[in-house]
Amino acid sequence: MQVRQEIFDTYWQFAAMRQEVFFNKINNLPPPWTSDPIINTYKFCNAYRASDRVSQYLIKNVIYDDKRSQNQEEVILRILLFKIFNKIETWKYLESKIGDYIRLSNFDSNVYSDILQEAMNLGYVIYTSAYMSCASKEFGYDKKHQNHLALIDKMVVQDRVDNRIVKAKKFEDVFQIIQEYPLLGKFMAYQLATDINYSEIINFDENSFTIAGPGAERGINKCFVNTDGKTYTDLIHWMTENQEREFQRLGLNFQSLWGRPLQAIDCQNLFCEADKYCRAAFPELKSNRKKIKAKFTSTPQPIDYFYPPKWQINDKIQESLAQRLPQVELPNLQLLNNSDCQQLSLELDHLLKTTSEIPDNLSRQDKKHGQKTQSKKLKVLQNLDTQKSQQLCLF
């Protein structure tokens, strides 16, 4: 294999910086949580997929909520219904209109369709903007959401797909079962298989199977000049297996997820995020995506992090949270630009110096990036559009 060294190194540096931001936020450190101007400006997923806000809601509120049934058919229904739209507000809107928890006994594709149509008539967006879902009229309906609800009815109610899933011998078998259905391409099937694997319904090694989505393929093409015949899947597995060595080579202090290393799904996602990052850091690398669409905005609602209990890290999380700093009251950071954030950081410097438990990670990170990469980032920062993107969402 022949790597494009600066881009390949950026993949690992981005993973370390993004995870640093994750822990700095958890520890109640004041922003900016990184000195990197690109990460401060644009929205990026976490290094670990399960740490993202939507995945956290799925795990804690949709799958493991102790008020919900853990019957395998019920769990599969909830995961499919939540993930097809992949939007917390859509899930909450449905339950508010139903007046009850979503369950098989009240699942009616026509009723649910009318509720979502009502939401759209009010101007709400019911689908995530994170990825595009298939919009064909496979089940004969004119609207995308109608066909997706018909698909869920076909899978859960008519076919009892849960019986096949729980009998699967391999993680890949779960993916193949899901991919047999219309409206679900290979990327979506892999995402759904991973989400089901968060539950107690199945328990497969996440590293036993992976595929690259379109964004990951773009990231891989930027990181590698020549793959020596290795497939995208081979390269994701290689990154997963060699992560510790690469972090050590670059002198990066990567903070794992309380001892859990990056899994194949995480390394796959990181290729997608690295592709986005490189659009700003290395615009000379051409691809069919030139700009990063979503700007970073601070979300006021904190996340009470919770992971699948079978990972055995939730107790470690509680220990960490017990040691974090008291939360500092700050101005509305959504109204600040990067220059303001840097000034605010200077004004709060005395607070950081008086707390011996706060690691001096930011200055070390600057040195590790190298002057050449930082120069490019600073040039990009000067050209950043300060307009904030807006999207009408469900509330």
C-alpha beads as a LAMMPS data file, in Angstrom:
LAMMPS data file: protein, C-alpha beads

395 atoms
394 bonds

1 atom types
1 bond types

-500.0 500.0 xlo xhi
-500.0 500.0 ylo yhi
-500.0 500.0 zlo zhi

Masses

1 110.0

Atoms # bond

1 1 1 0.000 0.000 0.000
2 1 1 1.090 3.543 -0.676
3 1 1 -0.431 6.261 1.457
4 1 1 -0.764 9.959 0.787
5 1 1 1.211 10.653 3.943
6 1 1 -0.090 14.060 5.008
7 1 1 -3.707 13.004 4.483
8 1 1 -3.177 9.590 6.058
9 1 1 -1.682 11.230 9.146
10 1 1 -4.567 13.706 9.222
11 1 1 -6.993 10.787 9.585
12 1 1 -5.371 9.792 12.889
13 1 1 -4.894 13.378 14.032
14 1 1 -8.545 14.130 13.389
15 1 1 -9.593 11.041 15.398
16 1 1 -7.461 12.169 18.343
17 1 1 -8.687 15.779 18.194
18 1 1 -12.338 14.817 17.867
19 1 1 -12.052 12.477 20.849
20 1 1 -10.253 15.213 22.786
21 1 1 -13.249 17.493 22.135
22 1 1 -15.558 14.722 23.355
23 1 1 -13.776 14.385 26.695
24 1 1 -13.243 18.117 27.165
25 1 1 -16.995 18.626 26.847
26 1 1 -17.746 15.775 29.240
27 1 1 -15.308 17.237 31.767
28 1 1 -17.113 20.609 31.600
29 1 1 -14.092 22.466 30.237
30 1 1 -15.018 25.828 28.686
31 1 1 -14.921 26.108 24.883
32 1 1 -13.216 26.190 22.528
33 1 1 -12.560 22.486 23.139
34 1 1 -9.794 22.330 20.541
35 1 1 -7.394 24.780 18.937
36 1 1 -8.186 23.371 15.488
37 1 1 -10.101 26.040 13.502
38 1 1 -11.817 23.563 11.192
39 1 1 -13.291 21.440 13.979
40 1 1 -14.317 24.628 15.792
41 1 1 -16.183 25.823 12.703
42 1 1 -17.852 22.770 11.196
43 1 1 -19.979 19.932 12.494
44 1 1 -18.262 16.531 12.692
45 1 1 -19.402 13.204 14.070
46 1 1 -17.652 11.722 17.077
47 1 1 -14.721 9.359 16.655
48 1 1 -16.983 6.670 18.108
49 1 1 -20.295 6.260 16.295
50 1 1 -22.123 5.248 19.481
51 1 1 -21.225 8.601 21.081
52 1 1 -23.179 10.710 18.615
53 1 1 -26.339 12.307 19.956
54 1 1 -28.742 10.320 17.751
55 1 1 -27.018 6.999 18.514
56 1 1 -27.097 7.830 22.202
57 1 1 -30.830 8.502 22.059
58 1 1 -31.348 5.237 20.181
59 1 1 -29.361 3.200 22.702
60 1 1 -30.738 4.742 25.867
61 1 1 -34.290 5.793 24.982
62 1 1 -35.320 3.503 22.131
63 1 1 -33.532 0.222 22.864
64 1 1 -32.793 0.082 26.602
65 1 1 -35.508 2.241 28.175
66 1 1 -36.691 0.005 31.019
67 1 1 -40.290 1.062 30.411
68 1 1 -40.217 -0.493 26.949
69 1 1 -40.604 -4.167 26.075
70 1 1 -37.421 -6.121 25.411
71 1 1 -39.287 -8.679 23.303
72 1 1 -37.190 -9.219 20.186
73 1 1 -39.984 -8.249 17.794
74 1 1 -40.688 -5.044 19.691
75 1 1 -36.998 -4.102 19.801
76 1 1 -36.579 -4.682 16.054
77 1 1 -39.685 -2.579 15.312
78 1 1 -38.408 0.326 17.398
79 1 1 -34.915 0.263 15.910
80 1 1 -36.175 0.125 12.319
81 1 1 -38.753 2.855 12.860
82 1 1 -36.325 5.168 14.615
83 1 1 -33.413 4.628 12.220
84 1 1 -35.326 4.873 8.947
85 1 1 -35.959 8.530 9.805
86 1 1 -32.934 8.815 12.134
87 1 1 -34.301 11.902 13.802
88 1 1 -35.054 12.288 17.500
89 1 1 -37.725 14.936 16.879
90 1 1 -39.608 12.655 14.478
91 1 1 -39.695 9.858 17.061
92 1 1 -40.899 12.210 19.791
93 1 1 -43.531 13.715 17.496
94 1 1 -44.934 10.271 16.682
95 1 1 -45.163 9.281 20.342
96 1 1 -46.734 12.606 21.323
97 1 1 -49.451 12.171 18.717
98 1 1 -50.022 8.505 19.542
99 1 1 -50.169 9.364 23.218
100 1 1 -48.286 6.221 24.158
101 1 1 -45.017 4.376 23.681
102 1 1 -44.457 3.076 20.154
103 1 1 -45.191 -0.659 20.211
104 1 1 -46.522 -3.381 17.964
105 1 1 -50.012 -3.101 19.381
106 1 1 -50.376 0.508 18.165
107 1 1 -48.194 0.309 15.063
108 1 1 -50.373 1.026 12.042
109 1 1 -48.554 2.199 8.937
110 1 1 -51.547 4.216 7.735
111 1 1 -52.042 5.985 11.064
112 1 1 -48.329 6.691 11.426
113 1 1 -48.250 7.934 7.832
114 1 1 -51.060 10.411 8.505
115 1 1 -49.247 11.721 11.592
116 1 1 -46.028 12.309 9.660
117 1 1 -47.907 13.876 6.761
118 1 1 -49.455 16.283 9.229
119 1 1 -45.977 17.186 10.455
120 1 1 -44.767 17.835 6.922
121 1 1 -47.815 19.954 6.191
122 1 1 -46.742 22.130 9.109
123 1 1 -43.344 22.546 7.457
124 1 1 -41.352 20.088 9.539
125 1 1 -38.507 17.958 8.180
126 1 1 -39.028 14.346 9.247
127 1 1 -35.851 12.798 7.821
128 1 1 -32.260 13.298 8.888
129 1 1 -29.927 15.285 6.697
130 1 1 -27.017 13.021 7.673
131 1 1 -27.561 10.688 4.733
132 1 1 -29.950 10.169 1.865
133 1 1 -32.518 7.377 2.052
134 1 1 -34.026 5.676 -0.969
135 1 1 -37.161 7.396 -2.241
136 1 1 -38.585 4.952 -4.816
137 1 1 -42.278 4.005 -4.874
138 1 1 -41.526 0.356 -4.157
139 1 1 -44.763 -0.240 -2.241
140 1 1 -46.921 1.837 -4.564
141 1 1 -47.196 5.015 -2.525
142 1 1 -46.424 8.502 -3.763
143 1 1 -44.665 9.702 -0.592
144 1 1 -41.334 8.424 0.645
145 1 1 -42.442 8.055 4.247
146 1 1 -45.451 5.960 3.190
147 1 1 -43.212 3.486 1.393
148 1 1 -40.822 3.320 4.343
149 1 1 -43.644 2.610 6.787
150 1 1 -44.938 -0.087 4.434
151 1 1 -41.423 -1.545 4.393
152 1 1 -41.334 -1.717 8.200
153 1 1 -44.759 -3.374 8.206
154 1 1 -43.493 -5.920 5.667
155 1 1 -40.340 -6.695 7.660
156 1 1 -41.728 -6.785 11.189
157 1 1 -45.423 -7.610 10.987
158 1 1 -45.693 -9.752 7.865
159 1 1 -42.282 -11.454 7.632
160 1 1 -41.283 -11.511 11.304
161 1 1 -37.723 -10.699 10.242
162 1 1 -36.653 -10.797 13.897
163 1 1 -36.796 -14.606 13.820
164 1 1 -34.235 -14.751 11.031
165 1 1 -32.024 -12.114 12.627
166 1 1 -31.757 -13.826 16.013
167 1 1 -30.861 -17.108 14.294
168 1 1 -28.046 -15.530 12.250
169 1 1 -24.653 -17.201 12.699
170 1 1 -22.542 -14.208 11.686
171 1 1 -22.752 -10.436 11.761
172 1 1 -22.566 -10.446 7.971
173 1 1 -25.671 -12.682 7.870
174 1 1 -27.673 -9.959 9.647
175 1 1 -26.506 -7.459 7.041
176 1 1 -27.500 -9.821 4.207
177 1 1 -30.962 -10.423 5.684
178 1 1 -31.663 -6.695 5.888
179 1 1 -30.224 -5.969 2.451
180 1 1 -32.694 -8.395 0.850
181 1 1 -35.435 -5.831 1.375
182 1 1 -36.135 -2.950 -1.023
183 1 1 -35.344 0.672 -0.182
184 1 1 -32.319 -0.456 1.880
185 1 1 -28.971 -0.254 0.108
186 1 1 -25.794 -1.795 1.462
187 1 1 -24.844 1.276 3.498
188 1 1 -28.231 1.505 5.221
189 1 1 -28.318 -2.262 5.777
190 1 1 -24.916 -2.091 7.498
191 1 1 -26.036 0.799 9.687
192 1 1 -29.203 -1.042 10.730
193 1 1 -27.280 -4.251 11.444
194 1 1 -24.944 -2.259 13.690
195 1 1 -27.860 -0.642 15.526
196 1 1 -29.542 -4.001 16.108
197 1 1 -26.210 -5.304 17.389
198 1 1 -26.321 -2.609 20.093
199 1 1 -29.302 -4.442 21.579
200 1 1 -29.439 -7.750 23.433
201 1 1 -31.135 -9.412 20.462
202 1 1 -27.778 -10.348 18.899
203 1 1 -24.195 -10.039 20.081
204 1 1 -21.592 -10.151 17.309
205 1 1 -18.061 -8.788 17.189
206 1 1 -18.325 -5.451 15.354
207 1 1 -14.943 -6.069 13.783
208 1 1 -16.087 -9.301 12.141
209 1 1 -17.757 -7.452 9.269
210 1 1 -17.705 -3.993 7.731
211 1 1 -18.335 -2.196 4.464
212 1 1 -17.523 1.314 3.289
213 1 1 -20.234 3.858 2.653
214 1 1 -19.871 6.497 -0.097
215 1 1 -18.247 9.016 2.252
216 1 1 -15.785 6.443 3.559
217 1 1 -14.838 5.517 -0.009
218 1 1 -14.014 9.166 -0.715
219 1 1 -11.922 9.327 2.455
220 1 1 -10.036 6.147 1.583
221 1 1 -9.294 7.470 -1.905
222 1 1 -7.799 10.597 -0.328
223 1 1 -5.697 8.686 2.204
224 1 1 -4.294 6.081 -0.189
225 1 1 -2.474 6.570 -3.469
226 1 1 -2.211 2.833 -4.162
227 1 1 -3.987 0.036 -2.279
228 1 1 -2.157 -2.926 -3.877
229 1 1 -5.450 -4.547 -4.734
230 1 1 -6.918 -4.286 -1.251
231 1 1 -10.641 -3.586 -1.091
232 1 1 -12.248 -0.771 0.866
233 1 1 -13.265 -3.369 3.454
234 1 1 -9.672 -4.631 3.707
235 1 1 -8.420 -1.108 4.355
236 1 1 -10.996 -0.426 7.074
237 1 1 -9.956 -3.641 8.818
238 1 1 -6.293 -2.655 8.448
239 1 1 -6.941 0.707 10.122
240 1 1 -8.847 -1.005 12.936
241 1 1 -6.058 -3.512 13.561
242 1 1 -3.212 -0.980 13.382
243 1 1 -4.733 1.973 15.247
244 1 1 -2.524 1.723 18.327
245 1 1 0.656 1.585 16.279
246 1 1 -0.378 4.588 14.163
247 1 1 -1.267 6.723 17.184
248 1 1 2.104 5.861 18.716
249 1 1 3.953 6.632 15.486
250 1 1 2.485 10.125 15.432
251 1 1 2.910 10.677 19.161
252 1 1 -0.833 11.131 19.639
253 1 1 -2.410 10.568 23.024
254 1 1 -5.648 9.077 21.750
255 1 1 -8.245 8.788 24.505
256 1 1 -10.224 5.621 23.863
257 1 1 -13.838 5.127 24.905
258 1 1 -13.008 4.134 28.473
259 1 1 -10.732 1.360 27.255
260 1 1 -12.763 0.357 24.207
261 1 1 -10.670 0.786 21.033
262 1 1 -12.067 2.040 17.750
263 1 1 -14.198 -0.611 16.080
264 1 1 -14.515 -1.230 12.341
265 1 1 -17.730 0.838 12.185
266 1 1 -15.857 3.720 13.843
267 1 1 -12.884 3.530 11.463
268 1 1 -15.335 3.415 8.573
269 1 1 -17.078 6.542 9.852
270 1 1 -13.743 8.268 10.458
271 1 1 -12.887 7.905 6.773
272 1 1 -16.102 9.774 6.006
273 1 1 -15.310 12.493 8.560
274 1 1 -11.697 12.729 7.335
275 1 1 -13.036 13.270 3.817
276 1 1 -15.137 16.179 5.124
277 1 1 -12.223 17.594 7.113
278 1 1 -9.931 17.477 4.074
279 1 1 -12.361 19.535 2.009
280 1 1 -11.379 22.476 4.196
281 1 1 -7.813 21.532 5.141
282 1 1 -6.694 20.287 1.707
283 1 1 -9.070 21.761 -0.900
284 1 1 -6.630 20.847 -3.677
285 1 1 -7.702 17.204 -3.244
286 1 1 -10.542 16.962 -5.739
287 1 1 -13.678 14.873 -5.192
288 1 1 -17.379 15.157 -5.944
289 1 1 -17.896 16.956 -2.612
290 1 1 -16.154 20.324 -2.302
291 1 1 -17.555 21.960 0.837
292 1 1 -18.659 20.999 4.330
293 1 1 -22.336 21.878 4.586
294 1 1 -23.078 21.864 8.309
295 1 1 -21.596 24.454 10.670
296 1 1 -20.968 23.609 14.312
297 1 1 -23.480 24.945 16.810
298 1 1 -23.340 24.123 20.491
299 1 1 -26.312 22.049 21.679
300 1 1 -27.464 23.204 25.124
301 1 1 -28.926 19.848 26.169
302 1 1 -26.170 17.703 27.744
303 1 1 -26.018 13.991 26.957
304 1 1 -26.182 11.493 29.789
305 1 1 -23.883 8.996 28.106
306 1 1 -24.974 5.385 28.150
307 1 1 -23.644 2.526 26.048
308 1 1 -24.820 -1.055 25.491
309 1 1 -24.386 -2.732 28.903
310 1 1 -22.642 -5.696 27.280
311 1 1 -19.705 -3.379 26.535
312 1 1 -19.157 -3.092 30.290
313 1 1 -18.066 0.551 30.279
314 1 1 -21.041 2.327 31.886
315 1 1 -19.606 2.003 35.407
316 1 1 -16.360 3.608 34.188
317 1 1 -18.351 6.492 32.731
318 1 1 -20.014 7.193 36.062
319 1 1 -16.609 7.210 37.776
320 1 1 -15.343 9.774 35.252
321 1 1 -18.412 11.973 35.570
322 1 1 -18.036 12.036 39.346
323 1 1 -14.588 13.616 38.938
324 1 1 -15.430 16.289 36.386
325 1 1 -15.349 20.006 37.066
326 1 1 -18.416 22.035 38.016
327 1 1 -20.075 23.431 34.902
328 1 1 -19.078 27.018 34.082
329 1 1 -21.821 29.438 33.054
330 1 1 -20.892 31.018 29.723
331 1 1 -22.518 33.364 27.189
332 1 1 -24.496 31.966 24.271
333 1 1 -21.643 30.481 22.259
334 1 1 -23.765 30.045 19.155
335 1 1 -23.499 33.793 18.668
336 1 1 -19.712 33.802 18.809
337 1 1 -17.383 33.404 15.882
338 1 1 -13.958 31.814 16.077
339 1 1 -12.202 35.073 16.948
340 1 1 -14.616 35.584 19.820
341 1 1 -13.977 32.027 21.003
342 1 1 -10.247 32.603 20.995
343 1 1 -10.696 35.820 23.012
344 1 1 -13.010 34.038 25.433
345 1 1 -10.391 31.336 25.827
346 1 1 -7.820 33.963 26.799
347 1 1 -10.174 35.537 29.301
348 1 1 -10.761 32.167 30.949
349 1 1 -7.085 31.217 30.970
350 1 1 -6.723 32.120 34.638
351 1 1 -9.483 29.659 35.491
352 1 1 -7.728 26.838 33.669
353 1 1 -4.396 27.554 35.328
354 1 1 -5.890 27.337 38.796
355 1 1 -7.226 23.824 38.199
356 1 1 -4.411 21.286 38.311
357 1 1 -6.615 18.464 37.020
358 1 1 -7.090 20.077 33.591
359 1 1 -4.645 18.542 31.072
360 1 1 -2.709 20.875 28.833
361 1 1 -3.737 19.015 25.706
362 1 1 -4.348 21.895 23.343
363 1 1 -0.819 23.255 23.173
364 1 1 0.646 19.760 22.726
365 1 1 -1.805 19.101 19.912
366 1 1 -0.605 22.220 18.044
367 1 1 2.975 20.966 18.011
368 1 1 2.029 17.508 16.818
369 1 1 0.205 18.802 13.773
370 1 1 3.256 20.462 12.312
371 1 1 3.657 23.933 10.927
372 1 1 2.753 23.042 7.349
373 1 1 -0.663 21.637 8.172
374 1 1 -1.444 24.476 10.581
375 1 1 -0.559 27.035 7.908
376 1 1 -3.094 25.494 5.562
377 1 1 -5.745 25.441 8.279
378 1 1 -5.211 29.107 9.131
379 1 1 -5.590 30.076 5.469
380 1 1 -8.814 28.119 5.318
381 1 1 -10.064 29.830 8.471
382 1 1 -9.599 33.247 6.898
383 1 1 -11.946 32.259 4.084
384 1 1 -14.644 30.593 6.170
385 1 1 -18.177 31.758 5.586
386 1 1 -19.573 33.104 8.840
387 1 1 -23.175 32.607 7.815
388 1 1 -24.859 29.906 9.903
389 1 1 -26.888 27.329 8.046
390 1 1 -30.471 26.928 9.166
391 1 1 -32.851 24.016 8.805
392 1 1 -36.468 23.725 9.859
393 1 1 -36.684 20.797 12.241
394 1 1 -39.232 19.218 14.504
395 1 1 -39.204 20.488 18.065

Bonds

1 1 1 2
2 1 2 3
3 1 3 4
4 1 4 5
5 1 5 6
6 1 6 7
7 1 7 8
8 1 8 9
9 1 9 10
10 1 10 11
11 1 11 12
12 1 12 13
13 1 13 14
14 1 14 15
15 1 15 16
16 1 16 17
17 1 17 18
18 1 18 19
19 1 19 20
20 1 20 21
21 1 21 22
22 1 22 23
23 1 23 24
24 1 24 25
25 1 25 26
26 1 26 27
27 1 27 28
28 1 28 29
29 1 29 30
30 1 30 31
31 1 31 32
32 1 32 33
33 1 33 34
34 1 34 35
35 1 35 36
36 1 36 37
37 1 37 38
38 1 38 39
39 1 39 40
40 1 40 41
41 1 41 42
42 1 42 43
43 1 43 44
44 1 44 45
45 1 45 46
46 1 46 47
47 1 47 48
48 1 48 49
49 1 49 50
50 1 50 51
51 1 51 52
52 1 52 53
53 1 53 54
54 1 54 55
55 1 55 56
56 1 56 57
57 1 57 58
58 1 58 59
59 1 59 60
60 1 60 61
61 1 61 62
62 1 62 63
63 1 63 64
64 1 64 65
65 1 65 66
66 1 66 67
67 1 67 68
68 1 68 69
69 1 69 70
70 1 70 71
71 1 71 72
72 1 72 73
73 1 73 74
74 1 74 75
75 1 75 76
76 1 76 77
77 1 77 78
78 1 78 79
79 1 79 80
80 1 80 81
81 1 81 82
82 1 82 83
83 1 83 84
84 1 84 85
85 1 85 86
86 1 86 87
87 1 87 88
88 1 88 89
89 1 89 90
90 1 90 91
91 1 91 92
92 1 92 93
93 1 93 94
94 1 94 95
95 1 95 96
96 1 96 97
97 1 97 98
98 1 98 99
99 1 99 100
100 1 100 101
101 1 101 102
102 1 102 103
103 1 103 104
104 1 104 105
105 1 105 106
106 1 106 107
107 1 107 108
108 1 108 109
109 1 109 110
110 1 110 111
111 1 111 112
112 1 112 113
113 1 113 114
114 1 114 115
115 1 115 116
116 1 116 117
117 1 117 118
118 1 118 119
119 1 119 120
120 1 120 121
121 1 121 122
122 1 122 123
123 1 123 124
124 1 124 125
125 1 125 126
126 1 126 127
127 1 127 128
128 1 128 129
129 1 129 130
130 1 130 131
131 1 131 132
132 1 132 133
133 1 133 134
134 1 134 135
135 1 135 136
136 1 136 137
137 1 137 138
138 1 138 139
139 1 139 140
140 1 140 141
141 1 141 142
142 1 142 143
143 1 143 144
144 1 144 145
145 1 145 146
146 1 146 147
147 1 147 148
148 1 148 149
149 1 149 150
150 1 150 151
151 1 151 152
152 1 152 153
153 1 153 154
154 1 154 155
155 1 155 156
156 1 156 157
157 1 157 158
158 1 158 159
159 1 159 160
160 1 160 161
161 1 161 162
162 1 162 163
163 1 163 164
164 1 164 165
165 1 165 166
166 1 166 167
167 1 167 168
168 1 168 169
169 1 169 170
170 1 170 171
171 1 171 172
172 1 172 173
173 1 173 174
174 1 174 175
175 1 175 176
176 1 176 177
177 1 177 178
178 1 178 179
179 1 179 180
180 1 180 181
181 1 181 182
182 1 182 183
183 1 183 184
184 1 184 185
185 1 185 186
186 1 186 187
187 1 187 188
188 1 188 189
189 1 189 190
190 1 190 191
191 1 191 192
192 1 192 193
193 1 193 194
194 1 194 195
195 1 195 196
196 1 196 197
197 1 197 198
198 1 198 199
199 1 199 200
200 1 200 201
201 1 201 202
202 1 202 203
203 1 203 204
204 1 204 205
205 1 205 206
206 1 206 207
207 1 207 208
208 1 208 209
209 1 209 210
210 1 210 211
211 1 211 212
212 1 212 213
213 1 213 214
214 1 214 215
215 1 215 216
216 1 216 217
217 1 217 218
218 1 218 219
219 1 219 220
220 1 220 221
221 1 221 222
222 1 222 223
223 1 223 224
224 1 224 225
225 1 225 226
226 1 226 227
227 1 227 228
228 1 228 229
229 1 229 230
230 1 230 231
231 1 231 232
232 1 232 233
233 1 233 234
234 1 234 235
235 1 235 236
236 1 236 237
237 1 237 238
238 1 238 239
239 1 239 240
240 1 240 241
241 1 241 242
242 1 242 243
243 1 243 244
244 1 244 245
245 1 245 246
246 1 246 247
247 1 247 248
248 1 248 249
249 1 249 250
250 1 250 251
251 1 251 252
252 1 252 253
253 1 253 254
254 1 254 255
255 1 255 256
256 1 256 257
257 1 257 258
258 1 258 259
259 1 259 260
260 1 260 261
261 1 261 262
262 1 262 263
263 1 263 264
264 1 264 265
265 1 265 266
266 1 266 267
267 1 267 268
268 1 268 269
269 1 269 270
270 1 270 271
271 1 271 272
272 1 272 273
273 1 273 274
274 1 274 275
275 1 275 276
276 1 276 277
277 1 277 278
278 1 278 279
279 1 279 280
280 1 280 281
281 1 281 282
282 1 282 283
283 1 283 284
284 1 284 285
285 1 285 286
286 1 286 287
287 1 287 288
288 1 288 289
289 1 289 290
290 1 290 291
291 1 291 292
292 1 292 293
293 1 293 294
294 1 294 295
295 1 295 296
296 1 296 297
297 1 297 298
298 1 298 299
299 1 299 300
300 1 300 301
301 1 301 302
302 1 302 303
303 1 303 304
304 1 304 305
305 1 305 306
306 1 306 307
307 1 307 308
308 1 308 309
309 1 309 310
310 1 310 311
311 1 311 312
312 1 312 313
313 1 313 314
314 1 314 315
315 1 315 316
316 1 316 317
317 1 317 318
318 1 318 319
319 1 319 320
320 1 320 321
321 1 321 322
322 1 322 323
323 1 323 324
324 1 324 325
325 1 325 326
326 1 326 327
327 1 327 328
328 1 328 329
329 1 329 330
330 1 330 331
331 1 331 332
332 1 332 333
333 1 333 334
334 1 334 335
335 1 335 336
336 1 336 337
337 1 337 338
338 1 338 339
339 1 339 340
340 1 340 341
341 1 341 342
342 1 342 343
343 1 343 344
344 1 344 345
345 1 345 346
346 1 346 347
347 1 347 348
348 1 348 349
349 1 349 350
350 1 350 351
351 1 351 352
352 1 352 353
353 1 353 354
354 1 354 355
355 1 355 356
356 1 356 357
357 1 357 358
358 1 358 359
359 1 359 360
360 1 360 361
361 1 361 362
362 1 362 363
363 1 363 364
364 1 364 365
365 1 365 366
366 1 366 367
367 1 367 368
368 1 368 369
369 1 369 370
370 1 370 371
371 1 371 372
372 1 372 373
373 1 373 374
374 1 374 375
375 1 375 376
376 1 376 377
377 1 377 378
378 1 378 379
379 1 379 380
380 1 380 381
381 1 381 382
382 1 382 383
383 1 383 384
384 1 384 385
385 1 385 386
386 1 386 387
387 1 387 388
388 1 388 389
389 1 389 390
390 1 390 391
391 1 391 392
392 1 392 393
393 1 393 394
394 1 394 395
